[in-house]
Amino acid sequence: MNRFFLSAVLAAAFSTSAFAAPVKTVVIRQAPEFSYLAAGNRSQSLKSLRGQPVVLIIAESPDNRAFRKQIKYLREIYSQFASRNVVFAAAFKDGSAEPVESDVPFAIVNNGPSVAFAYGVEDDFSIAIIGKDGNIDYQTGKVLTPQRIRDVIKNSFAVQAEARREIPR
């Protein structure tokens, strides 16, 4: 009896799937919103940056060792990031809102502690790469090489989707 039931279920599954249209599955991990002060002291949000990759660095403070090391790595190939319109943002868990001393321009996120919480950062350092579509493409608590950041941005879902072309049937 059990074999018959299993066979009937499998036959039904295969017969309906043969005629069903292919399902397109997209995994989405929407980046939590944050805001920052833009030029002219205007408040801007992450949503206003759609269409541009965003590198968000969350650290305990601007003096954090991992944060400083990450900035040093970003300086190495900043010109390549600038040509791709990459936006760099920093959120500090201690609530600091002072500008970051660096050749790489950073937008300082308002309310760093709540942003750290929204991104699930419990340690003193994290980096999140947000794609053009507003999804988190990569997040880690380790300092990333500039090449790794470039690879994630270059191979994000949004970039790959733009590069795809329809195959004629």
ABEGO torsion letter per residue (X at the ends): XAAAAAAAAAAAAAAAAAABBBBBBBBBBBBBBBBBBBBGGBBBBAAAABGBBBBBBBBABAABAAAAAAAAAAAAAAAAAAAAGBBBBBBBAAGBABBBBBABBBBBBBGAAAAAAAAGBABABBBBBBBAAGBBABBBABBBBAAAAAAAAAABAAAAAAABBBBBX
